[in-house]
Amino acid sequence: MEVAAPFTGSGRIVCSQLPGGLIATTPHFGSYGLLSEAHRAVQKWCDDHGHRMSGVSWEIYGHWKEEWNSDPSKIRTDVYYLVQAEKG
């Protein structure tokens, strides 16, 4: 959930912030069970283009739509990796 300002969390609710910097990303359309394909695609792209992965990654999920229950191919999840240019 995105919020406009930092807040004090409690229990299972915590306030966090995404890191800044260079990212590699791809959208994934389909069931969550196939998300590993998107992660592999980003990892391969980084290898092919000389980017070193920092080990930080995250996913952003679209707001659920009732139609996705009958057609999971429309589910969108964006996959992100924080990277550094030029492996070496």
WORAQUI-V31835 format. One record per run of one state. SS is the DSSP state (alpha for helix, beta for strand, coil for the rest). FROM is the first residue (numbers start at 1). TO is the last residue. If there is no record, write none. Layout:
# WORAQUI-V31835
ss:SS from:FROM to:TO
ss:SS from:FROM to:TO
This chain:
# WORAQUI-V31835
ss:coil from:1 to:9
ss:beta from:10 to:10
ss:coil from:11 to:12
ss:beta from:13 to:13
ss:coil from:14 to:22
ss:beta from:23 to:29
ss:coil from:30 to:31
ss:alpha from:32 to:48
ss:coil from:49 to:51
ss:beta from:52 to:61
ss:coil from:62 to:65
ss:alpha from:66 to:69
ss:coil from:70 to:71
ss:alpha from:72 to:74
ss:coil from:75 to:75
ss:beta from:76 to:84
ss:coil from:85 to:88
